[in-house]
């Protein structure tokens, strides 16, 4: 039974040059930007003006509704361009790198001593707060929110994702510091999810509240949504946060040294590359800079995130650790008008329950019932079946398997937005 | 970004491919007459798909061929063309196309056609199958399970019911049941295992197969003068109608168990909705 659970899922094959092992290469791009997540609406007040020099990690903008949350410069440099939309909605803040500039040092004494509010202030001021994601709804948590549990993901089963265990190899101490700090944010359990192998942390960590979860090798087992669905479903009254283990190790380093590490590990893969690479680059790195000289001739799309759940982008999105370079298709071939009309009239396309569909949701949930509730717009049944714990990325594999139209992940986003509006969240 | 090719038509084609051993064996033993029946049912089913495409903008589906195959194999003989055309028209239209096509229907259209013909023309003799055709349903089921378009749980449930029916009387099937079994096996693969009209949860599928097997056993022993195909079609119809409630029960069970397990694990139930 247990081994069957561990084997559930699929291994979608994304064509790419192989990721050779070994240490990731340090790679600063000359441009980087502060950008919101995909479909995230951030209203900001600027702290710096165009042309001003900033230190790495220094705030460039603050949220309008919560000025304590800062958006920080990913590297020392000069603000090149500020692009805000109506209502001061953040589009992008572009920076040029200044290789000689310095990094901002934080005062971590109070936070390191175990003061919960000082820790929150440090996370919000250093920009690490943005790496948290609260479920349900998948937003950045409010500054005073208290989660019922926190999940630290040291596993990633997305195709061609960088291996989190390799990132943490020499950072065991930092991770322990970070985990201990997370214990001050919640009174509930702190989950650490990893693949097989020696445990990253003992059961005594986080005052005995750490729970180790093991994920199998196949997608979607290494996604936070599926782990939480099994072990700690989220609800509106009791939200659950998730964060990547590398960010937790960064938090540990920040607490120890006062400096937030600027680089994170990113894999550069995809069918339009002559050579795949593992890099360490800054937040919001310029994607074209990351794959410069690696692409094969011809048009291509830069996707921040994996080939399954990523989005076309110019800058690396805040939580992504993958750049997928896809061959560009000039739209779908136009086809005959009658055929197009027929396929459009049949939407949403019916879902046929197959073994592949069941495996695409990890094999455990009543997959077909959930997806039927989703395409019928039945939000209540969706919530009963555990849909509040899921986010778009958790249904990306089902989208890939069924070729559903409209996309199931878009339907889920719509349902979550409706539920959020109803709950006033 | 990327998308797969497992849409409705792919699944229908895979199902058709899986049923090929059964269809070819039946054609081999049925000869020209069987081929003629299949051609007629394919034509009528295709015609209705075409009409619904033009009138209601529903894309035609290869699933029509699945219905046509099942009807051609299992429909009563000596009906005459008119009655057969009427029956398959009723089944295809009222069982599938008015709901919006394959994937949205409630009961397998072939089951509806056969039940309609069975109840409407009770005097018509039901077909009989030579044993090798029933053997050919074994590779069909295996292929379907391997391709993921037929659920192994339904088949396992039905086999479990057959095993119970064998064990309870003391190691032998009742003579009346033994006669029905080959046809019931063909009906299981052709009608009951339709992924759309059968249960969609794991326990629900076990229940679906068990219920089908139990109904077969009940009808075979208690229904005087019921032909094997008639018994099979009736059991398939009832098992298919029960599929939604089996699913509902399975989901209620799943929720109750999950509620209990999670409450035990976290010892704090405040987050449960």
Boltz contact constraints between the chains, C-beta under 6 A:
constraints:
  - contact:
      token1: [A, 148]
      token2: [B, 271]
      max_distance: 6.0
  - contact:
      token1: [A, 235]
      token2: [B, 271]
      max_distance: 6.0
  - contact:
      token1: [A, 235]
      token2: [B, 273]
      max_distance: 6.0
  - contact:
      token1: [A, 238]
      token2: [B, 271]
      max_distance: 6.0
  - contact:
      token1: [A, 303]
      token2: [B, 1]
      max_distance: 6.0
  - contact:
      token1: [A, 307]
      token2: [B, 1]
      max_distance: 6.0
  - contact:
      token1: [A, 307]
      token2: [B, 2]
      max_distance: 6.0
  - contact:
      token1: [A, 310]
      token2: [B, 1]
      max_distance: 6.0
  - contact:
      token1: [A, 342]
      token2: [B, 57]
      max_distance: 6.0
  - contact:
      token1: [A, 342]
      token2: [B, 59]
      max_distance: 6.0
  - contact:
      token1: [A, 345]
      token2: [B, 57]
      max_distance: 6.0
  - contact:
      token1: [A, 346]
      token2: [B, 59]
      max_distance: 6.0
  - contact:
      token1: [A, 350]
      token2: [B, 8]
      max_distance: 6.0
  - contact:
      token1: [A, 350]
      token2: [B, 103]
      max_distance: 6.0
  - contact:
      token1: [A, 350]
      token2: [B, 104]
      max_distance: 6.0
  - contact:
      token1: [A, 352]
      token2: [B, 8]
      max_distance: 6.0
  - contact:
      token1: [A, 352]
      token2: [B, 11]
      max_distance: 6.0
  - contact:
      token1: [A, 352]
      token2: [B, 103]
      max_distance: 6.0
  - contact:
      token1: [A, 352]
      token2: [B, 195]
      max_distance: 6.0
  - contact:
      token1: [A, 353]
      token2: [B, 195]
      max_distance: 6.0
  - contact:
      token1: [A, 353]
      token2: [B, 200]
      max_distance: 6.0
  - contact:
      token1: [A, 354]
      token2: [B, 11]
      max_distance: 6.0
  - contact:
      token1: [A, 354]
      token2: [B, 148]
      max_distance: 6.0
  - contact:
      token1: [A, 354]
      token2: [B, 149]
      max_distance: 6.0
  - contact:
      token1: [A, 355]
      token2: [B, 148]
      max_distance: 6.0
  - contact:
      token1: [A, 356]
      token2: [B, 6]
      max_distance: 6.0
  - contact:
      token1: [A, 356]
      token2: [B, 148]
      max_distance: 6.0
  - contact:
      token1: [A, 366]
      token2: [B, 201]
      max_distance: 6.0
  - contact:
      token1: [A, 366]
      token2: [B, 251]
      max_distance: 6.0
  - contact:
      token1: [A, 368]
      token2: [B, 200]
      max_distance: 6.0
  - contact:
      token1: [A, 369]
      token2: [B, 251]
      max_distance: 6.0
  - contact:
      token1: [A, 400]
      token2: [B, 2]
      max_distance: 6.0
  - contact:
      token1: [A, 400]
      token2: [B, 3]
      max_distance: 6.0
  - contact:
      token1: [A, 400]
      token2: [B, 4]
      max_distance: 6.0
  - contact:
      token1: [A, 401]
      token2: [B, 4]
      max_distance: 6.0
  - contact:
      token1: [A, 401]
      token2: [B, 6]
      max_distance: 6.0
  - contact:
      token1: [A, 402]
      token2: [B, 6]
      max_distance: 6.0
  - contact:
      token1: [A, 403]
      token2: [B, 3]
      max_distance: 6.0
  - contact:
      token1: [A, 403]
      token2: [B, 4]
      max_distance: 6.0
  - contact:
      token1: [A, 403]
      token2: [B, 7]
      max_distance: 6.0
